[in-house]
Amino acid sequence: MSFFPTKDPLPGDTQASDAIAHIVAPRSVDLGGFQVHRALPSAQSRMVGPFIFFDHMGPAVFKAGIGVDVRPHPHIGLATVTYLFDGEIVHRDSLGTAMPIRPGAVNWMTAGRGIAHSERTAPERRGGGEPLHGLQLWVALPKNDEETAPAFAHTPASDIPELREDEVTMRVVAGTLHGLRSPVVTSWETLFADVRLRAGAPLPLGTEHEERAIYILSGEIEIGSDRHGPERLLVLRPGDRITVRATTDAHFVIVGGAAMDGPRHIWWNFVSSRKDRIDAAKADWKAGRFDLVPGDTAEFIPLPE
């Protein structure tokens, strides 16, 4: 997804729990039929592990003739991660990929030295009543991989490891957690888990991941003596063992991993450890030097001025 212009997310409620470093309240923008809530980057936390961008899309139901229409746009120095809870988006990119992303599957597109892609609702799914709910995340690439060749990997929902018990359902989308290991290949130590807890159920989190954050999609959870409701990103302090307890049925994701190997610059859809590399990418997109997206060449998003 392209980086739409909006202000940084806001500081959230004051927390009492020492385990929480920051609470981030996402900024929300209506993109024509659906809302996007942006939790990263924020003034308090520019990154959590390799995650430098966190967008929560929907939930929404489209009217007839309406859908997602993100025109072709470029990326460098990052990987985009698309994960849906409901609906479908068709991904196309300049490598020639044409892949529908459906609930529970993972689209992991590595931009490296440069890629262009688009994201749209298929024509046959625009009859009205089409749902959309999901996440699009960006992970920064290690400095040594920022100029790697672009690549695309799709992991079907059936390949994502899942723990299903009476009170807990957990899917490990990337990395490892509670004995589950995702098959999704990452270039940096990364954690991404999708968790549903019944009211009253606990989920302990250890210290094996250096940086961690919890984003609440629905319901309410408790950490220490604090309760937290939907659309809040809770950035946890490193090195603390905690227990997340659901006070109502709750759905949340856990993201994080190792601290990145230095700061990153982010401008529009470009991420890099070097400002001059972002300037070069701006010039390349403006001059039409990125490859086209086969099957979606009639329009594109111009460079912001």
Summary of the structure (lengths in Angstrom):
residues: 305
radius of gyration: 18.6
end to end distance: 18.7
largest distance: 56.4
contacts: 1037
relative contact order: 0.20
helix: 7%
strand: 49%
